[in-house]
């Protein structure tokens, strides 16, 4: 098993992309890219007014589930070599 990567704290769109990059690289290194679904797409409909229930809140929630799934794959045995 490869060591788990150090994950950036997600506080905005930039740090969310950094988290995705780190985890996708770790999944690639472990040979799990074909077993992991794509990360959630960033919202494109935010109005910027800080609405309660903003689309970014849903994105960050979805990203938490994606991160958990990626980490679960990373703690499994490495993918078999072809």
C-alpha positions in Angstrom: 0.0 0.0 0.0 1.3 3.4 -0.9 1.3 6.1 1.8 -1.8 8.3 1.8 -1.2 11.8 0.4 -1.3 14.9 2.5 -4.6 16.5 1.5 -5.2 20.3 1.3 -8.1 21.7 3.3 -10.9 22.7 1.0 -12.0 26.2 1.6 -12.7 27.5 -2.0 -12.7 26.5 -5.6 -8.9 26.6 -5.9 -8.3 24.4 -2.9 -11.0 22.0 -4.2 -9.1 21.6 -7.5 -5.9 21.1 -5.5 -7.5 18.3 -3.5 -8.8 16.6 -6.7 -5.3 16.9 -8.3 -3.6 15.3 -5.3 -6.1 12.4 -5.1 -6.2 11.8 -8.8 -2.4 11.6 -8.9 -2.4 9.1 -5.9 -5.1 7.0 -7.6 -3.0 7.0 -10.8 0.1 6.0 -8.9 -1.8 3.1 -7.2 -3.3 1.9 -10.5 -6.9 2.7 -9.5 -7.8 5.3 -12.1 -10.2 2.9 -13.9 -12.0 2.1 -10.6 -12.8 5.6 -9.5 -15.5 7.8 -10.8 -14.9 11.3 -12.0 -14.9 14.1 -9.3 -18.0 16.3 -9.2 -18.0 19.1 -11.7 -17.7 22.6 -10.3 -20.9 24.6 -10.4 -21.5 27.1 -13.2 -24.7 28.7 -12.0 -23.6 30.6 -8.8 -25.0 34.1 -8.7 -22.5 35.3 -6.1 -25.0 36.6 -3.6 -24.2 34.1 -0.8 -27.5 32.3 -1.0 -28.6 29.9 1.7 -28.1 26.5 0.0 -25.7 27.9 -2.6 -24.6 25.5 -5.4 -21.1 25.6 -4.0 -22.4 24.1 -0.7 -23.7 21.1 -2.7 -20.5 20.9 -4.6 -18.3 20.8 -1.5 -20.6 18.2 0.0 -20.3 16.0 -3.1 -16.6 16.5 -3.0 -16.5 15.1 0.6 -18.1 11.9 -0.7 -15.8 11.7 -3.7 -12.8 12.2 -1.4 -14.0 9.5 1.0 -14.4 7.0 -1.9 -11.0 7.9 -3.3 -9.3 7.4 0.1 -11.1 4.0 0.5 -9.7 2.9 -2.8 -6.2 4.0 -1.8 -6.2 2.0 1.4 -7.1 -1.2 -0.5 -4.4 -3.4 -2.0 -2.7 -2.0 -5.1 -4.4 -2.8 -8.4 -3.1 -5.9 -10.1 -0.5 -5.3 -12.8 -1.6 -6.1 -16.3 
